[in-house]
Amino acid sequence: MALSFSSSSSDPFIANAEKPEYSKVNTSDDEEAELYIPRARQSSNLRTVLCYVVKLVIVVMAVYGLITMGISAVVRFRKAAVPPCNCGSSIAEALTLHCKYDSLSTSWLPPHCRDDEMTSLFEKSGPGPNGEWNYYASNLNTSKIFTIEEMALMAEKPDSERQAWATIEWHDKHCFFTLLKQVRGRAKMQYTGFPSGTAHAEHCAMGMAERRPGKQIVVSMNPGFGDAKPGELKMMIGHMGHQ
């Protein structure tokens, strides 16, 4: 029996070269692949942005560090360039150096070590009728009181006579206005009997934390001429010490 084949245009046995071109129909797998590509690009863009942000933060931190170091160097240079607070060893010498007695520091100081505005406010913050403070000759006898002028003259007296006393209230106000002076930064700081402003601030904080009665006369002071000379610092330790 003979087999016959029709010559229909849909014959599956047409050679590949002779097959007509058809449009590709995307399958579900193809669609998922095409949808995945934009997501990959979005993730890549996000990484790029994050990379730029990290680099920017690093640059900003580096610049900030350089600026901070520069400012610190300038401050140290200025402090080193400022003359000391020493006013000599006598009132006559102090006057030639344009020093004057500063009651806030209980010492003669040159202009660049004083904040006269803070000192003036301090001298008017006491319990007296005009805000003045009392400086006692003894912590046991309040009959003898020194004026500020007498305190200034005391600076060149022998050590045995170079002592006065004040109340806890005086000490607290001294600390308050000294810290204000330090924050204002308009004068070189001088802490007679203390190695640094930090040590003085810690001393003030501890004294205030004790909450002792304000009228107690327990604060001893020794008026002087500013920065301690070599060999004098040990003797002057306890300048504001509690007795």
Buried (B, 14 or more C-beta within 10 A) or exposed (E): EEEEEEEEEEEEEEEEEEEEEEEEEEEEEEEEEEEEEEEEEEEEEEEEEEEEEEEEEEEEEEEEEEEEEEEEEEEEEEEEEEEBBBBBBEBEBBEEBEBBBBBBBBBBBBEEBBBBEBBEBBBEBBBEEEEBBBBBBEBEEEEEEBEBEEBBEBBBEEEEEBBBBBBBBBBBBBBBBBBBBBEEEEBBBBBBBBEEBEEBBEBBEEBBEEEBEEEEBBBBBBBBBBBBBEEBBEEBEEBBEBE
